[in-house]
Amino acid sequence: MDIFSLKEYVGWFVRVVSSPEGMVEEGIFVGYDGPAYDPEEEEDVILLHTRAKNGGFRDYVVYRAQDIAEFIPIRKATKEEYEA
């Protein structure tokens, strides 16, 4: 998957299915990290701010391009969700 083709979905609530495990995470796609943005990083990745069981948000999940089986945009995140 070309992760940079997902740029239009920054700030969206999305579902990511990882490969080959098929695990599903939902959260807010907040952007990128990697050598294209920080020369000290080894690999370009996307950052997903995931929702905790209690409804708040927890840590970021990092996905490399080869780890993404499906990237499914759900809806634009609200300002409150994006800033949480």
C-alpha positions as CSV (number, residue, x, y, z in Angstrom):
1,M,0.0,0.0,0.0
2,D,1.2,3.5,-0.8
3,I,0.8,5.1,2.6
4,F,1.3,8.6,1.1
5,S,-1.9,8.1,-1.0
6,L,-3.8,8.2,2.3
7,K,-2.9,11.9,3.0
8,E,-6.4,13.1,2.2
9,Y,-7.7,11.1,5.2
10,V,-5.6,12.7,7.9
11,G,-8.0,13.7,10.6
12,W,-10.5,11.0,9.8
13,F,-11.7,8.1,12.0
14,V,-10.6,5.0,10.2
15,R,-10.4,1.2,10.4
16,V,-7.1,-0.5,9.7
17,V,-6.9,-4.2,9.1
18,S,-3.4,-5.5,9.5
19,S,-1.8,-8.2,7.4
20,P,-1.3,-11.1,7.7
21,E,-3.0,-11.3,11.1
22,G,-6.2,-9.7,10.1
23,M,-6.3,-7.7,13.4
24,V,-8.6,-4.6,13.3
25,E,-7.9,-1.3,15.0
26,E,-10.0,1.8,14.8
27,G,-8.8,5.3,15.5
28,I,-8.0,8.7,14.1
29,F,-5.4,8.8,11.3
30,V,-3.1,11.6,12.5
31,G,-0.4,11.5,10.0
32,Y,3.1,10.1,9.3
33,D,6.5,9.6,10.7
34,G,9.7,8.3,9.1
35,P,12.6,9.5,7.0
36,A,10.4,11.5,4.7
37,Y,9.7,13.7,7.8
38,D,12.5,12.9,10.2
39,P,15.9,11.7,8.9
40,E,16.6,9.8,12.2
41,E,13.7,7.4,11.5
42,E,14.3,4.2,9.5
43,E,11.0,3.6,7.8
44,D,7.9,5.6,6.8
45,V,4.8,4.7,8.8
46,I,1.3,6.0,9.5
47,L,0.2,6.9,13.0
48,L,-3.2,5.9,14.3
49,H,-4.5,7.4,17.5
50,T,-6.6,4.5,18.9
51,R,-9.7,4.5,21.1
52,A,-9.5,2.9,24.6
53,K,-12.2,0.7,26.0
54,N,-13.5,3.5,28.2
55,G,-14.2,5.7,25.2
56,G,-11.2,8.0,25.5
57,F,-8.0,7.7,23.4
58,R,-4.9,5.9,24.2
59,D,-1.5,5.5,22.6
60,Y,-0.6,5.7,18.9
61,V,-0.3,2.6,16.8
62,V,2.3,2.6,14.0
63,Y,1.8,0.8,10.7
64,R,4.3,0.2,8.0
65,A,2.9,0.0,4.5
66,Q,3.4,-3.7,4.2
67,D,1.5,-4.2,7.5
68,I,-1.8,-2.8,6.1
69,A,-4.2,-5.1,4.4
70,E,-7.1,-2.6,4.4
71,F,-7.5,1.0,5.2
72,I,-11.1,2.0,5.6
73,P,-12.1,5.7,6.1
74,I,-15.2,5.9,8.2
75,R,-15.9,9.5,8.9
76,K,-14.2,12.8,9.5
77,A,-13.2,13.1,13.2
78,T,-14.7,15.8,15.3
79,K,-12.5,18.6,16.6
80,E,-12.8,17.2,20.1
81,E,-11.7,13.7,19.0
82,Y,-8.8,15.0,17.0
83,E,-7.5,17.1,19.8
84,A,-8.0,14.4,22.5
